Amino acid sequence: MEKKAFKTTIGGQALIEGVMMRGPSKIAVAVRKPTGDIELKVEKAKDLSEKYKVLKLPIFRGAYKLIDAMIVGVNALMFSASFWDEEEKTDSNFEVFTTVAISMLLAIGIFMVIPSMVAGLLKDVLNSSIALNLFEGVLRLIIFFIYLHYISKLEDIKRVFEYHGSEHKSIHCYEAGEELTVENVKKYPIEHPRCGTSFLFMVMIISIVVLSFFGWPNPIVRVLTRIVAMPIIAGIAYEVNRYVGKSDSGICRVIRIPGLKIQKYATVREPSDDMIEVAIASLEAVLPTDGESDLWK
């Protein structure tokens, strides 16, 4: 009997020759090894919001989920990379922490420090703090697009983006209530409205609005205020993206368009059949069992 179409909370991430999926209670990482076999790793998902209820509140949950997704994602990425390194390495908490820390520092440098410094050069021209903040925000958005355009041209990243497409297609197929087979999955689009790319774009847009009211202090204070404000901005972006992703109203469909276009032209590509097989293996491993629900509410 065919299931009714719905929207799932299951989400994932493309890896090096693999796909990570996160369900209601499990996290699965499926990797296509050099031998051609699929390695599947499944573990229980840890959710601090079950212990600390404040992390389930609006805004707080968005900031928490962003940090949690980064840590889980880096762990999965290191696991997938271990099959393709010349010397297989086992990941440790220190390695994960170091990788996340370096990634965050690079992100702060590229998307916060550089736009702020460049905007500061125009202080005498744009003698309004709101104008300076808006210019900085637009510059940050331009850098974001340049970054996506550049990495989308790298051969290794292209394959990751193809696995990204397999992740989206398989989730679309599951949400449509169809059996998870390669032939069924292939017919669905590579874009998905609840993709992380759309979330990042929403963060960029909301940051332009929020930070425009922060004044224009000295460079150090300026960068620090942006770092401190980022969890709040991410929390707001999560709530907006959450609502837009589940609603099919006309305005929500319009708001989804930029994120879907960015996916199509920058971060997602059509996958091969063997990539779809990997995504299916990962998705099937995290499907809800024993009365669990993955319904997007």
N, C-alpha and C positions, 0 to 999 in steps of 0.2 A: 504493500500500500504506500503510495507516494505521500511524503510529508508536506505540510503546508509551509510556504515560504515565510521566513522570519529573519530577524537580525540578531547575530550572535555576538557575544562578548569575546569570543576567541580571536586572538590576534597573533601576529608573528613577526618574524624578521628574517631577511635574506642573509645568508652567511657565505663563507667561501665553500663553494660546491655543496651547499646545503640550505636547510630551512629550519628555523626554530618556531615552534608554536606553543602558545600558552593558553590552557583551558581553565575551567573552574578550579581544578585542584592539581593539575599536572603540567609540567613543562617538558616538551619533547624536542630533541635535536636530531634531525636526520641528515646524514652526510654521505655523499657519493664518494667512496674511497677510490684511490687510483686503480684498484683491482676491478672496479665496476660494481662491487657490492654496496649495499646501503647499510651504514652503521646507524643504529637507532639507540639513543640514550634518553631514558625517561626518568624523571625525578619529581618528587612532590613539590608543589609550588608553595613557597613561604610567603605569608601575607601578614605583615606587621599590623595592618589595620584591624585584624581580628583581636589583637591584644590592646592596641591603642586606638580606641574608637574615634578619637579626634581626627585620625587620618581618613575617616570615611565622610567627614564633613565637606561640603562644597569648598572649593579653592584649595583646602589642605590636601584633599585626595589627588588633585591634579599634580601638585608639586611632588607629593610622595610617589605617585605612579611614574613620573618622569625619571626620578632618581633610581627607583627600583628597576625600571625598564633598561636604564643605562647599565646597571650592574649585571643584570641577567643577560643582557645582550652581549656585553663584553665577554662574560663567561662562555656563552655559546659560541661566539666568534673565535675565541682562543681554542675551544674544543675542535671546531671545524678545521682550523688552520693546522692543528697538530698532525692531521693525516697527510698534509701536503708539504710540511717542512722536511728538509733533508734529515734533520735529527728531531724525532718526535719528542715533544716536551709535555710534561704534565703541568697544568696550570695550578697556581697557588693563590691564596688570598692576597699575598703581597703583590704578585704580578697583576692581578685584577685591579687592586687599588692603584698601583702605579700607572697602569694603562688608562684607567678612568681619570686619574689626576692630570696626566699629560694631555689627554683629550680635552678636558675642561679648560686647562690653561691655554691651549691652542685656540679653542673656541672663544675664550675671553679676549685673547689678543686680536684675533681676526675680526670678530663681530662686535666687539665693544671698544677696545683701545684704539684701533685704527680709525674707525668712523668718528669717534669722539675727538681724536687729535686733528683729523682733517677738518672737521667742522669748526674746531677752535681757531683755525687759521682765518676763518671768515668772520670772526667776532666783530671786527670793525665795520664790516659790510652789512652783516645781518645783526643789527644792534637790538634784537629782541630775543629773549631766552626761549620763547616758544618757537620762533623761526629757526633758531639754531638747533633746538631739539628735533624739530620736524625734519630739517635738512640732514641731521645725523641719522635719523630713523630711515629716511629714504635711501641714504648712502649705504646703510647696513643692509637694506633689502636688495640693492644693486649688487653688493658684494656677495650676498647669498645666491643670487641668480648666476653670477659669474662663476662662483664655486661649483654649483651644480652642473653648469655647462661644461666646465673643465673636467671634472671627475667622470662625467658621462662619456667622455671620449677615451678614457683609459680602458685598454683591452680587458684587464683583470676585473675592473669595476663593471664593465658591460655584462660579464657573466653573473656577477652578483645581482645586477638589475634584472637579468633574465630570471634568476631564481625568485626575485621579488615579484615578478609577474606570475610565477607559478604559485606563490603564496596567495596572491589576490584571487587568482582564478579558482583555486581549490576552495577558498572560503566562500566565494560567490556560489559555487556549485553546491556546497553544503547548505548555505542559506536558502537556496532554491528548493531544497528537499530532494535533490537527485542523488543517485548512487555515485560514490566517489570513484570514478574510473577515468582513465586518461582521456578517452573519447568525450565523455561528458564534460570534464573540466576544460578541455580545449576551447569549447565554444563560448566561454564567458570572457568578459573584458579584463584587461590587465589592470585597469584603474579600480580603486576602491575608495569610497567616501570616508572611511574611518582609518585611512592610512596615516602613518607617522609623518609623511611628507606634508600632508594637509595640515597636520597639527603644528609642524614647524613654521609653515607659512602663516598660520593663525597667530602664533607667538610673535612673529615679526610685525604683523599688522597691529596687534594689540599693544606691543611695546612702543610703537610710534605714537599712539594715542596717549598711553599712560605716562611715558617719560617726557612728553612735551610740557607737562606741568611741574617738572622737577627743578626748574630754575637752571642756572648755568654757573655752578661753583667752579673752583679750581680743578685742574685735570684729575688729580688723585681722588678727590671727593666725588667727582663726576663719575669716574669708573666704578668706585665703591658703591655709589647709590644704585647704579645699574645692576651690579652683581646682587646686591641685597634685594632689589625689586624683582629680579628674575623669577624666583619661586612664586611670587604673587602673580606675575604676568603669566607664567606657565599654568598656574591654577585657574586663572580666568579663561585662558585659551582652551584648557581642557573642558571646562564647563560649556563654553560656546561650541566647541567641536563635538562634544557629547550630544548636545541638543540637535545641532545641525545634522549629525550623522544618523539620528534616529527618526527625525521628522521628514516627511515628504511634502511639506508645504512649499508653495511657490518661492517664497523668499529664501528658504533653506536650500532649495535646489540651486538658486542663483549664487548663494554664498559658497556652495560646494564647487562651483565651476573652476575658479582659479587653482585650487588644490588639485583637482582632477587633471587640469591642463598641464600643471607642473609635473605630475606623475607621468603623463603620457609622453612629454617631450624631454624629460630629464632623468627620472629615477626608476622607471619601469620599462621592461622590454618583453617582447614575446618569448616565452620559454620553449625549449624542446620537450619532446615526450619524456625523456629520461629525467628532466628537471621536475616535470609534473609528478612523476612517480615518487620523487623524494618528498615533495610537498604533501602528497596524499599520505605517505607513510607517517610523516610528522603530525599531520592533522588528525588522522585516525587514532593516534596514540593518546590524544588529549580530549577526545570527545567525552561529554558528561556521562557518568554512570551512577547507579545507586541513588536515583532521585535528584541528582545534581541538576542545576539549571544554568544554561549559558544564554538565556534570553536577554537581549539588550533592553534595559528598562529606562 
